[in-house]
Amino acid sequence: MDSQSNGAAGLYVDLLKKILVNVIYEDPPLPNPVFTRTEFSRGARERGHDWPSVAHTMVGMARLDNVQMCLETVLAEDVPGDFIETGAWRGGVCILARGIFKAHGADRNVWVADSFEGIPPVADGGHPDDVRLAMHEHNGVLAVDEATVKDNFARYGLLDDRVKFLAGLFRDTLPTAPIERLAVLRLDGDLYESTTDALGALYPKLSPGGFVIVDDYLLPGCRDAVDDFRRSHGIEGDELRRIDRFSVYWRRGR
């Protein structure tokens, strides 16, 4: 998408997205259990169909465009609150959020919530599809420590006091996090438990008119967690919209 911003701010945000997915220097993908490609493909990278070796996000352009749309909408409509991503990997999406806020002169926080140790093993009795996927076996790629993520922010000149880090398992950090209001809640925890923990702790802080983005809705455990939460909280009337084959979002109506 072209930036909803005008002039220099719009050019900055569009360039920032291209750098974050690294369609500029075209780093090769890493081996992973989903995609077998070993050479860089611009189309695959833009669709979020690889695990980059260098780029700071693996979500692709459609999902970055969605983050931009949500953030610029809440800014334009004065929906109060911060941005949070639960599951940040190398920090790319949060870097984009901070860049958008800064380009618009918005004094809002970006919360980066992650264990910074990778995906935890699924507990006994966990969702069977989460057990089968065993995502923790890929923590050699998926685990990125907090210092590295902070360094990535600093490389863009975006590490400042508006960026807040919440290190630890979501069930331990999110219920007591000093977050007053959220305008955009982005979930990228992969698993049933991680998704449920994040929604349970953070959805009550989401402003009416704010957005929930679910990166991993394609994964059965995550999808079941989202569907169960929406059903149990009576919010199935808030339309669930498709971003790409992996991801969905909805806007809070009440």
N, C-alpha and C positions, 0 to 999 in steps of 0.2 A: 504494500500500500504506500501511497505517497503520504508524507506526514500531514496530519491535520494542522500542524503548526505552519506559520508563514515565515518566509525569509530565512535569516541565518539560523534561527532555532530549528526550523524544519530540516535544513540541510545537515545540521549537526546531528540530529536524531537519526536521520536516514543513514548517514555515514557510520554512526555508532553501531547500528544494527548490523551493517555489513562487516564491520570489524569484529564484532562479538561472535558471529558465526564463521568468520574468517573465509569469506569468499574472495577476499583480497589476495592473500598469500597462499591459500589452498593447501593447508596441511592435510596429510593422509589420515584416514580413519584408523582406529585401533581395533583389534579383534574383539568381537563381542558375540553374545549368544543369539542375537536377533538378526543382524545384518552381516553378510559374508564378504562384502566388498572390501578390497584392500587398497584400491587406488582412489584418489580424490575424484568425486563427481559433484559438480556444482548443483545439479538437480537434486541429488540425494542430500547434500548438505542443506540446501534451502528448504527441503521437506522435513528435515530432522530425522533422516534415515541413516545416520551413522553416529559413531562415538568418536568425536574428533581427538586427535593426538595433542593439539595445541589450542584450538579455539576455546573460548571461555564459556560457551554454552553449546548444548547439543539439541536445542529445541527447534531449530529451524526458523525460517522467516515468518511463516503464518502465525506461529505462536508469539513471536516477538511483536508482530503487527497487532495481535490481539491485546497484548499488554499495553502497547502504546495507545490503542483505541480506548481501553478502559481507563487508563490514567488521564488521558486528555479529556475524556468525557466527564470524569468526576471533577477535574479542575474547572472545566467550562461551566459546569452546573453547580459548582460550590458544594459538592457532596463532601462532608467533613471526614477527616481521618487519614491515616497513614497507609503505607503499602507494606505487606509482609509476604515473604515466600518461605514456605516450610519445606525445606529440602533444596539446597542452593547449589550443590556441586561446586563448580569453579567460580560461581558468583555472577555469571553473565546476565541473567534476567534482572537481578537486583542492581547491577551496575547500570543497566538500561533505565530502570526505574529512577535511580538517583540522577542520571543524566537528564531525563525528562523533567523531573522536578526542578533541577537547577536551570535548565533552559527556559523554563516558564517562571522562574523566580518564586517558586512555591516553597514555603517553609514547612515541609512535611517530612516525616521520618521514613526511612527504609529499614525494615527489620529483616535480618538475615538469620533464619532459624535452621539449625542443622546440628547433627551430632558431631560433624567434622571428623567422624571415624568410619563413615560408610553406613550401609544399611544393616540394622541389627538382625541377627537370626530370628526366625519366626518362633514364637513360644509354643510350648505344647498346647494343643487344642486350637492353634491358629487357623486361619483360613486355608483350606486345602490347596487352593491354587497358589497362594503365597509360599506354602511349603514346597510345592512342586517346582516353582520358579527358582527358589533358593538364590535370590538376588545377592545375598551377602557373600556368595562365592565369587562375586565379581568386584569385591571391594578394592582389589588392586588398582582398578580404574575409578571406581565410584567414590572411594574415600579421599577427600581433599581436606587438608588440615586448615584450621582457622587462619594461621599466619599466611598461607598461600592465598587464600581468598582476600584477605586484607591487602596483600601485595598486588593482587589483580586490580582491586579498586584504585590503589595508589597509581598504578600505571596509566590510568585514565584521568588522574587528577580529581578523583571523586571520593576519596576516603576522607571524610570529615565527621563532625559531631552529629550530623543528621543520619549517619549510618550506625545502626545498633545491632550488635551480635548477641544471639541467644544460643549458647553452646550446650548441647545435651540432648537426651531423648525428649521427644515432644511431650510425653506424659509428665515429665519432670519440670520442663521449663515453661511451657505455654500457659498453664493455669495461673501462674503467679507473675507472668511477664508484665512489666509496667506500661502496658499499652492501653491508652484511653479509648480511642476510636480507630476503626479501620475503614478505608474507602475501597481498597482492593485487597483481597485475600487470595493468594495463589498457592495451591496445594501441589507438591511434587514429592510426596513421600512414598509412592509406589504401592505400599501395603495397606491391607484393610485396617490394621490397628493404628498405623501412623496417620492415615486419613481420618479415621474416627476421632483420634485424640486431638488432631488439629481443628476439625470442625467443632467438636464439643467445647473446646476452650475459646475459640476465636469467633465463631459465628455470632454469638451474642453481642460482640463488639462491632460488628459490621453495620455501618449506617444504612438506613433505607436509601435505595438508589445506588448502593455500592455493588461491587462485583465479586463473585467467587469464580476462580479459574481452576480447573482440574486438569493437570498435565497428563495424568496416567489413566484416564478413564477407560482406555482400551484394555487395561489389565483387569482381570475378573475380580480380584480382591478389592482394588480401589473402586471399581464400578459398583460393587455390592455395598461398600461402605457409604458411598455418596447416595445411592438409591435408598438405602436403609435410613440414612439421616434425613433426607428430604421427606420420606414417607412419615417417619416418626415425629417430625416437626411441622407437618402440614404445609410444606412449601412446594409441593409438586406443581402448583399452579404457576410458579415462577419458571418461565420457559427455559428448558435446557437446550442450549444452542451449540452446534458443532463448530469447532475451529478447524480441525483436520482429522485424519483418521485416528489420532491418538487422544485428542483433547476436546473438552467442552467447557462452557461457562454459563453462568446465569446471573441475572441482576436481581438483587433483593427488592421485593416489592413492599415489604412491611417489616 
